[in-house]
């Protein structure tokens, strides 16, 4: 039936230049997604009254992929979202979801580390933080570290190709990248 067939939308244009890209480089797609005028619409969201971030739902990104990339349907667009998540360009705001076409929220990774930088930072954390048992009201963890300890170590690191991290927010972004790539894990 005609209403079930997929009619490709025309690609987005800026000054007459087609923005649909045939070779889908994740870096290029992520950069275009963040464009304030042509990118995926982001909104400020608060999660569990804990923190807020600029983010977007997966279904909005899927719509954007279909309109602005070579993804022809929702399945292909979801696969593209999964690829961006896997490569670290976006992350689920709660760090517990693969990319899904639905009301699941994702944000853009602010700093992308290459393999050498990730390994260097992870080794710095291992060498500089003493793992200790932690006890909370409900749980006991035999060997872990706190986020503030990790930030205090990361802020003093000089990463190859980046230089001195130096600022708390940059340290948080670098650690978030390690967390999203499962180089470190959140225990509770």
Secondary structure, DSSP 8 states (H G I E B T S, - for coil): -GGGS-------EETTEE---SS--HHHHHHHHT-TTTS---EEEEETTTEEEEEEEHHHHHHHHHHHSS--SHHHHHHHHHHHHHTTSEEETTS-----SSS-EEEE-S----HHHHHHHHHHHHHH---EEEE-SS-EEEEE--HHHHHHHHTT-EETTTEE--SHHHHHHHHHHHHHTTSS----
